Amino acid sequence: MKSTSRKKKRKKRVGVPPGTLIPLVEGSYTPALKTLFEYDAAEFSERTISGDIDFAAMKNPSKVSWLNVDGTHDSRTLEQIGTALAIHPLVLEDIQNLDKRPTIESHEDYMFIVFKMLRLSSESSELLSEQVSLILGRGYVITFQERVGDVFDYIRDRLRTNKGRLRRCGADYLAYSLVDAVVDNYFEVVESLDGQIEELEDQVIDSMVVDFMTRMHFLRHQYVALRRAIWPLREAIHEVLKDEHDLIDEATNAFYRDVYDHIVEVSESVDSFRDALKGLLDIHNTQQNKQLNATMKVLTIISTIFIPPTFLVGVYGMNFHFMPELSWKWGYPLLWIVMVGIGLGMVAYFRRKKWF
């Protein structure tokens, strides 16, 4: 379903001028859910906006404003924000482009950050990827999400209860906290993937896997999604640390360095998964070859045991008149004794050689 919507989006953008906003859903207009947080060290307010946004309040230098927009399809809200805050049309288009690579762009009055929020499905443990776009301005932060639901609940709780330094710092620290929350959630995803790989490895060693290739494909898909989300963000945060930005205080740079260290740690863990998956495939192939060799060994031994009796039966199955053994009274039972004796002798010989 997700790939279908992306194909529809690309088709609709063919021939459209750059910076043009196009709703990603057809039919009736569905407004986005807009939530505004305003705070300083002493005061805090939270409200849901159903109508137009008061951008004059967001530009209040004495307070920090965080506007969260759930629903990137709402082109009207995007146009309103772009007009009021002088956001470049190409940036607004990138917010709607859900295939945007994680990146950081510096503009004159704001920074534009795109990153992937990864979560695990509670039902199937499948990795769910959602694009989050963030605009950091002077005294405000705007986040755009595809749908309702995120990993920012503990940040909201810290704002409501005034725990930590969040309400005493500026918008740049809020932007750091949001990115840090997403990166910290990467560790949960990495631990889950690591556990799935270890579980599958144990089952492969114990020869208890039936749908190995299906599960292997699933894990490889998880690995690719993780890598696509983490590596570009690592490069983007490195650009923030390398260049000087007026919107980020020097004191806050230390926290961005901490985020960068976390991303490096996660990326190293993800890189180890590639080797783990390759090793898992090698173990599976080895187990398969071992089982095949054991089966072929049993079949070979059985075939070898039956070769001499088959030869004797072939000889005495020939229609010659002058075969003296055919007229013997004990010829038939003697032939059985010879065939069974040869078979038992070969079995004893194979057992002594420990061939089975």
C-alpha positions in Angstrom: 0.0 0.0 0.0 2.8 2.3 0.8 4.6 1.8 -2.4 1.4 2.5 -4.3 0.9 5.9 -2.7 4.5 6.8 -3.6 4.0 5.9 -7.2 0.9 8.0 -7.4 2.7 10.9 -5.9 5.5 10.7 -8.4 3.1 10.5 -11.3 1.1 13.6 -10.1 4.3 15.6 -9.8 5.4 15.1 -13.4 5.4 18.4 -15.2 4.6 20.4 -12.0 6.7 23.4 -11.3 9.3 23.0 -8.5 7.9 24.0 -5.1 4.3 23.2 -5.9 2.4 21.6 -3.1 0.1 18.7 -4.1 -2.2 16.8 -1.7 -1.0 13.2 -1.4 -4.6 12.0 -0.8 -7.5 12.4 -3.2 -11.1 13.3 -2.3 -12.3 15.6 0.5 -9.9 17.9 2.3 -8.6 16.5 5.6 -6.9 19.1 7.9 -3.8 18.2 9.8 -3.7 17.9 13.5 -1.8 20.9 14.9 -0.5 21.1 18.4 1.3 24.1 19.8 3.6 24.2 22.9 4.8 27.5 24.2 7.0 27.7 27.2 9.8 29.4 29.1 11.4 28.7 32.5 8.3 29.8 34.4 5.3 29.3 32.1 4.0 26.5 29.9 0.9 26.2 27.6 -0.3 23.4 25.3 -3.2 23.6 23.0 -4.6 22.1 19.8 -5.1 24.5 16.9 -8.2 24.0 14.8 -8.1 27.2 12.8 -5.4 29.5 11.7 -2.0 29.6 13.5 -1.0 32.7 15.5 2.5 33.2 14.1 3.0 36.4 16.0 3.0 34.5 19.2 5.5 32.0 17.7 7.9 34.9 17.0 7.9 36.0 20.7 11.6 36.1 21.6 10.9 35.6 25.3 9.3 32.1 24.8 10.0 29.0 22.8 7.3 27.7 20.5 7.0 24.1 19.3 4.3 23.5 16.6 3.8 19.8 15.8 1.8 19.1 12.5 0.5 15.5 12.0 -0.4 15.2 8.4 2.0 16.3 5.6 -0.8 16.0 3.1 -2.4 19.2 4.4 -1.1 21.6 1.7 -3.1 24.5 3.1 -1.3 24.4 6.4 2.0 24.1 4.7 1.3 27.1 2.5 0.2 29.1 5.5 3.4 28.3 7.5 5.5 28.9 4.4 4.0 32.3 3.8 4.1 33.5 7.5 7.7 32.3 8.2 9.2 32.9 4.7 9.9 29.2 4.2 11.3 28.4 0.7 8.7 26.6 -1.5 11.3 23.8 -2.2 11.5 23.1 1.5 7.7 22.8 1.7 7.8 20.5 -1.3 10.5 18.4 0.5 8.2 18.1 3.5 5.6 16.4 1.4 8.2 14.3 -0.4 8.2 11.2 1.9 11.2 9.7 0.0 13.4 12.5 1.1 16.9 11.4 2.3 17.8 12.4 5.9 19.6 15.7 5.6 20.2 19.2 7.1 19.9 22.4 5.1 20.9 25.8 6.4 19.0 28.8 5.3 19.3 32.5 6.3 16.7 32.4 9.1 16.1 28.8 9.7 17.4 25.2 9.5 15.6 22.4 7.7 16.2 18.9 9.1 14.8 15.7 7.7 15.2 12.3 9.5 13.5 9.0 9.8 11.6 7.9 12.9 11.7 4.1 13.3 9.4 2.1 15.4 8.5 -1.6 15.8 5.1 -2.8 15.2 3.6 -4.3 18.4 1.8 -7.0 16.3 4.4 -8.3 13.9 7.7 -6.7 15.1 8.0 -5.2 11.7 10.0 -2.0 11.3 7.9 1.0 10.6 9.6 4.0 9.1 8.1 7.5 9.1 9.6 10.7 7.8 9.9 13.6 10.2 10.7 17.1 9.0 11.9 19.8 11.4 12.3 23.5 10.9 14.4 25.3 13.5 14.0 29.1 13.6 14.7 31.8 16.0 12.6 30.9 19.0 10.5 28.2 17.4 10.6 24.6 16.2 8.1 23.1 13.7 7.8 19.4 13.2 5.9 17.7 10.4 4.9 14.0 10.7 3.1 11.7 8.3 0.6 10.5 10.9 -0.4 10.7 14.6 2.0 8.9 17.0 5.7 9.4 17.7 8.5 8.8 20.2 8.3 12.4 21.6 6.0 11.6 24.6 8.7 11.9 27.2 9.8 15.3 25.8 6.2 16.5 26.1 6.2 15.2 29.7 9.4 17.0 30.5 7.9 20.2 29.2 4.7 19.8 31.2 6.5 18.9 34.5 9.5 21.2 33.9 12.0 18.5 34.5 15.5 18.9 33.3 16.9 21.8 31.4 14.5 21.7 28.5 12.4 24.7 29.5 15.4 26.7 30.5 17.1 26.4 27.1 16.2 27.7 23.7 14.7 26.3 20.5 18.1 24.8 19.4 18.1 22.6 22.5 14.5 21.5 21.8 15.5 20.5 18.2 18.4 18.5 19.7 16.1 16.8 22.1 13.7 15.7 19.3 16.5 14.3 17.2 18.0 12.7 20.3 14.7 11.0 21.0 14.6 9.5 17.6 18.2 8.3 17.8 17.7 6.8 21.2 14.7 4.8 19.8 17.1 3.4 17.2 18.8 1.5 20.0 15.5 -0.3 20.8 15.1 -1.2 17.2 18.7 -2.4 17.0 18.3 -4.6 20.2 15.1 -6.1 18.7 16.8 -6.9 15.4 19.8 -8.3 17.3 17.5 -10.6 19.3 15.7 -11.8 16.2 19.1 -12.7 14.5 20.3 -14.5 17.6 17.0 -16.4 17.9 17.2 -17.4 14.2 20.8 -18.5 14.6 20.0 -20.8 17.5 17.1 -22.3 15.5 19.4 -22.8 12.5 22.0 -24.6 14.6 19.4 -26.8 16.2 17.9 -27.5 12.7 14.5 -26.2 13.8 13.9 -23.6 11.0 11.3 -24.3 8.4 10.8 -20.9 6.8 14.4 -19.7 6.9 14.5 -17.8 3.6 11.3 -15.9 4.5 12.7 -14.8 7.9 16.1 -14.1 6.3 14.4 -11.8 3.8 12.5 -10.1 6.6 15.7 -9.4 8.6 17.5 -8.1 5.5 14.7 -5.7 4.9 14.9 -4.5 8.5 18.7 -4.0 8.1 18.4 -2.0 4.9 15.7 0.2 6.4 17.9 0.9 9.4 21.0 1.7 7.3 19.0 4.0 5.1 17.8 6.0 8.1 21.0 6.1 10.1 23.9 6.7 7.7 22.5 9.9 6.1 21.6 11.3 9.5 25.1 10.6 10.7 26.4 12.7 7.8 23.9 15.5 8.5 24.8 15.8 12.2 28.4 15.8 11.2 27.7 18.8 9.0 26.1 20.7 11.9 29.3 20.1 14.0 31.6 21.0 11.2 30.0 24.3 10.3 28.9 27.2 12.5 25.2 28.0 12.7 23.8 31.2 14.2 20.7 29.3 15.3 22.7 26.8 17.4 24.5 28.1 20.5 28.0 27.0 21.2 26.9 25.4 24.5 24.3 23.3 22.6 27.0 22.0 20.2 28.1 19.6 23.0 24.7 17.9 23.0 24.8 17.6 19.2 28.2 15.9 19.5 26.6 13.5 22.0 23.9 12.7 19.4 26.6 12.2 16.8 28.4 9.7 19.1 25.1 7.8 19.6 24.5 7.6 15.8 28.0 6.3 15.3 27.4 3.7 17.9 24.1 2.6 16.3 25.6 2.6 12.8 28.5 0.3 14.0 25.9 -2.1 15.4 24.0 -2.0 12.2 27.1 -2.7 10.2 27.8 -5.8 12.4 24.3 -7.1 11.4 25.5 -7.4 7.8 28.2 -9.8 8.8 25.9 -11.6 11.2 23.3 -12.1 8.4 26.0 -13.3 6.1 27.3 -15.7 8.7 23.8 -16.9 9.4 23.3 -17.7 5.7 26.6 -19.6 5.7 25.6 -21.6 8.8 22.2 -22.4 7.1 24.0 -23.6 3.9 26.4 -25.7 5.9 23.6 -27.3 7.8 21.7 -28.0 4.6 24.8 -29.5 3.0 25.4 -31.6 6.1 21.9 -32.9 6.0 22.2 -33.6 2.3 25.4 -35.4 2.7 24.0 -37.5 5.5 21.0 -38.5 3.4 23.2 -39.3 0.4 25.4 -41.4 2.7 22.5 -43.5 3.9 21.2 -44.0 0.3 24.7 -45.0 -0.9 25.1 -47.5 1.9 21.7 -49.0 1.1 22.5 -49.2 -2.6 25.8 -50.8 -1.9 24.3 -53.5 0.3 21.8 -54.4 -2.4 24.3 -54.5 -5.3 25.5 -58.2 -4.6 22.0 -59.6 -4.2 20.9 -57.8 -7.3 23.8 -59.3 -9.2 22.9 -62.8 -8.1 19.3 -62.3 -8.9 20.3 -61.1 -12.3 22.5 -64.1 -13.0 19.9 -66.7 -12.0 17.2 -64.8 -13.8 18.8 -65.7 -17.2 16.9 -68.2 -19.3 19.6 -70.8 -20.0 18.8 -74.5 -20.0 22.1 -75.7 -18.7 22.3 -74.1 -15.2 22.8 -77.0 -12.7 21.9 -74.9 -9.7 18.3 -74.5 -11.0 17.8 -78.3 -10.5 19.2 -78.5 -7.0 16.7 -79.1 -4.2 18.4 -76.6 -1.9 19.4 -74.1 -4.5 16.7 -71.6 -3.7 17.2 -71.4 0.1 21.0 -71.5 -0.4 20.7 -68.4 -2.7 18.8 -66.6 0.1 21.4 -67.6 2.7 24.2 -66.3 0.4 22.4 -63.0 -0.3 21.4 -62.3 3.4 24.9 -63.3 4.5 26.5 -60.9 2.1 24.2 -58.1 3.2 24.8 -58.7 7.0 28.5 -58.9 6.4 28.6 -55.6 4.6 26.5 -54.0 7.4 29.0 -55.3 10.0 31.9 -54.0 7.9 30.4 -50.6 7.6 29.6 -50.4 11.3 33.2 -51.4 12.1 34.4 -48.6 9.8 32.0 -46.2 11.6 30.4 -45.1 8.3 27.0 -45.0 10.0 
